[in-house]
């Protein structure tokens, strides 16, 4: 068994065990704009601390401020009332995730993979959108963190620090939705729809969203080990493209000037891409 395949198997086992163990919610969906409650903020802080203890962060202020500015622009135009933070993790995996309380993470591998500011905005907009369906009060924080700690213990020997992010993100963000109210697939579609609207409101061309998904699907074999976990947590199916096309057709784009900003993105993030060129 190759190392990459072994890693994928270990991660899949860990996620199956701990996703199935998570508590489920009986509440209805949150509205597209909501506030995080105290328990959610506290839980998110614990998750964030765990992630920060397991990763090196990328700290070039020009790039970290740039990513944060794009995120804040999306938030400003989506009428979000809470503060969100955007963190770049130093990791080759092409990955993005989020945690309760407004914590959003992207990897250097993802930034190297993207080709425009509109594509970056698409990634961040999806993570913002997915947090609108979080149900923090269903979980006993101590019990959930124990499950995560156990999951990391299984995954980390094979996956290294990335196992921590993958398990934390999947268990605590994707594993708390009641199947009777909104399943993971429906949450994916609704997050897509929110993200497209956030992009248009912020002046980004929503085609960047479709371009990211197609880039993932059409990547050559050499990129697959780096994309595997993103694809597992953000599955790209024919049904998703159909739903995305429908949401796209309903966007209020008449009379709007929408930006892609490829040159600005490539210039600003040059420092990250130079790491991978070396």
C-alpha positions in Angstrom: 0.0 0.0 0.0 1.4 3.4 -1.0 1.9 6.0 1.7 -0.7 8.3 0.2 -3.3 5.5 0.0 -2.5 4.5 3.5 -3.0 8.0 4.7 -6.3 8.2 3.0 -7.5 4.9 4.5 -6.5 6.0 8.0 -8.3 9.3 7.6 -11.4 7.7 6.2 -11.5 5.3 9.2 -11.0 8.1 11.7 -13.7 10.3 10.1 -16.2 7.5 9.9 -15.8 6.6 13.5 -16.0 10.1 14.8 -18.6 11.5 12.5 -21.0 8.7 13.4 -20.4 9.4 17.1 -21.3 13.1 17.0 -24.5 14.5 18.4 -27.2 15.6 16.1 -29.5 18.7 16.2 -33.3 18.9 16.2 -33.3 22.6 15.4 -34.3 24.3 12.2 -31.8 26.0 9.9 -30.3 29.3 10.9 -31.0 32.3 8.7 -28.2 33.2 6.2 -27.0 35.8 8.7 -26.7 35.0 12.3 -24.7 35.5 15.5 -22.6 32.9 17.3 -23.7 32.1 20.8 -21.4 31.8 23.9 -21.0 28.0 23.7 -20.2 28.1 20.0 -17.6 30.8 20.5 -16.1 28.9 23.4 -16.0 25.6 21.4 -14.5 27.4 18.5 -11.8 28.9 20.6 -10.8 25.4 21.9 -10.7 24.1 18.3 -8.6 27.0 17.2 -6.2 26.5 20.0 -5.8 22.9 19.1 -5.1 23.8 15.4 -2.6 26.5 16.3 -0.8 24.0 18.5 -0.5 21.5 15.6 0.5 23.8 12.7 3.0 26.3 11.7 1.1 29.4 10.4 2.2 31.4 7.4 2.9 34.9 8.7 4.0 37.1 5.8 1.8 40.2 6.6 1.3 41.2 3.0 -0.4 37.8 2.2 -2.2 37.3 5.5 -3.6 40.8 5.4 -4.6 40.2 1.8 -6.5 37.0 2.6 -8.2 38.7 5.6 -9.2 41.7 3.5 -10.9 39.5 0.9 -12.7 37.7 3.7 -13.8 40.9 5.4 -15.1 42.3 2.1 -17.3 39.2 1.7 -18.5 39.6 5.3 -19.2 43.3 4.9 -21.5 42.6 2.0 -23.2 39.6 3.5 -24.4 41.5 6.6 -22.6 39.2 9.0 -22.7 40.6 12.5 -19.9 38.6 14.1 -16.1 38.9 13.8 -14.4 36.2 11.7 -10.7 35.4 11.6 -8.8 34.1 8.6 -5.7 32.0 9.2 -3.1 30.6 6.7 -1.7 27.2 7.7 1.7 26.2 6.4 0.8 22.9 4.7 1.2 21.4 1.3 -2.4 20.0 1.3 -4.9 21.9 -0.8 -7.4 22.4 1.9 -9.8 24.9 3.6 -11.9 24.4 6.7 -13.8 26.4 9.3 -14.6 26.1 13.0 -17.5 27.4 15.2 -17.2 31.0 16.2 -16.0 32.3 12.8 -12.5 30.7 12.4 -11.6 30.0 8.8 -8.4 28.3 7.6 -6.7 28.0 4.3 -3.4 26.3 3.5 -0.4 27.6 1.6 -1.0 24.6 -0.7 -4.4 25.9 -1.5 -3.2 29.5 -2.2 -0.6 28.0 -4.5 -3.4 26.1 -6.3 -5.6 29.1 -6.9 -5.3 31.5 -9.8 -7.3 34.6 -9.0 -8.7 36.7 -6.2 -12.2 35.6 -7.3 -11.2 32.0 -6.7 -9.9 32.9 -3.3 -13.1 34.7 -2.5 -15.0 31.6 -3.6 -13.2 29.4 -1.1 -13.7 31.9 1.7 -17.3 32.5 0.8 -18.1 28.8 1.0 -16.6 28.5 4.5 -18.5 31.6 5.7 -21.7 30.1 4.2 -21.2 26.7 5.8 -20.9 28.3 9.2 -24.5 29.6 8.9 -25.8 26.1 9.5 -23.7 25.3 12.6 -25.6 24.0 15.6 -23.1 24.3 18.5 -25.6 23.8 21.3 -26.2 20.2 20.4 -22.8 19.1 21.4 -21.4 18.7 24.9 -18.1 20.5 24.3 -16.1 18.3 26.6 -17.4 15.1 25.0 -16.8 16.4 21.5 -13.3 17.5 22.2 -12.6 14.0 23.7 -13.8 12.4 20.5 -11.6 14.7 18.5 -8.6 14.0 20.7 -9.1 10.3 20.2 -9.5 10.8 16.4 -6.3 12.8 16.2 -4.5 10.1 18.1 -5.5 7.6 15.4 -4.9 9.8 12.5 -1.8 11.8 13.5 0.9 9.0 13.2 0.1 8.5 9.5 -1.1 12.0 8.6 1.1 14.2 10.8 -0.3 17.6 11.7 -2.8 17.6 8.8 -4.6 14.8 10.5 -5.5 17.2 13.3 -7.1 19.7 10.9 -8.9 17.1 8.9 -10.4 15.4 11.9 -11.2 18.6 13.8 -12.8 20.2 10.8 -14.9 17.2 9.7 -16.1 16.2 13.2 -16.9 19.6 14.5 -18.1 21.4 11.4 -19.6 18.8 9.2 -20.7 16.3 11.8 -23.4 18.3 13.8 -26.2 18.5 11.3 -29.4 16.6 11.9 -30.2 14.3 9.0 -33.9 14.9 9.7 -33.6 18.7 9.1 -30.7 19.2 6.7 -28.3 16.5 5.5 -24.7 17.1 4.5 -25.6 17.2 0.8 -28.3 19.8 1.3 -25.9 21.8 3.5 -23.4 21.7 0.7 -25.8 23.1 -1.8 -27.1 25.8 0.5 -23.6 26.9 1.3 -22.8 27.1 -2.4 -25.9 29.3 -2.9 -24.9 31.6 0.0 -21.3 31.8 -1.2 -22.3 32.8 -4.8 -24.5 35.6 -3.3 -21.7 36.8 -1.0 -19.4 37.0 -4.0 -21.7 39.0 -6.2 -22.5 41.4 -3.3 -18.8 41.9 -2.8 -18.2 42.6 -6.5 -16.5 39.2 -7.4 -17.3 37.3 -10.6 -19.1 34.2 -9.4 -17.6 32.3 -12.3 -14.6 32.1 -10.0 -16.6 29.7 -7.9 -17.3 27.4 -10.7 -13.7 27.7 -11.9 -12.4 26.4 -8.5 -14.6 23.4 -8.6 -13.7 22.5 -12.2 -10.0 23.0 -11.4 -10.3 20.4 -8.6 -12.2 18.0 -10.8 -9.8 18.4 -13.7 -6.5 18.3 -11.8 -4.0 15.8 -13.0 -3.0 12.7 -11.0 0.0 14.4 -9.4 -2.3 16.8 -7.5 -4.7 14.1 -6.2 -2.9 13.3 -3.0 -3.0 17.0 -2.1 -6.7 17.4 -3.0 -8.1 14.2 -1.6 -9.2 15.5 1.8 -10.7 18.7 0.4 -12.6 16.6 -2.1 -13.8 14.3 0.7 -15.1 17.1 2.8 -16.4 19.3 -0.1 -17.6 16.6 -2.6 -18.0 17.7 -6.2 -20.7 15.7 -7.9 -22.9 16.1 -11.0 -25.8 16.9 -8.8 -23.8 19.7 -7.2 -23.1 21.3 -10.5 -26.7 21.1 -11.5 -27.7 22.8 -8.3 -24.9 25.3 -8.7 -26.1 26.2 -12.2 -29.6 26.8 -10.9 -28.3 29.1 -8.1 -26.0 30.8 -10.6 -29.0 31.6 -12.9 -30.8 33.4 -10.1 -27.9 35.7 -9.1 -28.7 39.5 -9.2 -25.9 40.4 -11.6 -27.7 42.9 -13.9 -25.8 46.1 -14.1 -23.0 44.9 -11.8 -19.3 45.2 -12.6 -17.7 42.0 -11.3 -14.0 41.4 -10.8 -11.7 38.4 -11.2 -8.4 40.2 -10.2 -6.0 37.5 -11.4 -3.0 39.8 -11.8 -3.4 41.3 -8.3 -3.7 37.8 -6.8 -0.7 36.4 -8.5 1.4 39.4 -7.6 0.4 39.5 -4.0 0.7 35.8 -3.3 4.0 35.4 -5.2 5.8 34.6 -1.9 3.7 31.5 -1.3 4.1 30.1 -4.9 7.9 30.6 -4.6 7.9 28.1 -1.8 6.6 25.5 -4.0 8.7 26.4 -7.0 11.8 25.8 -4.9 
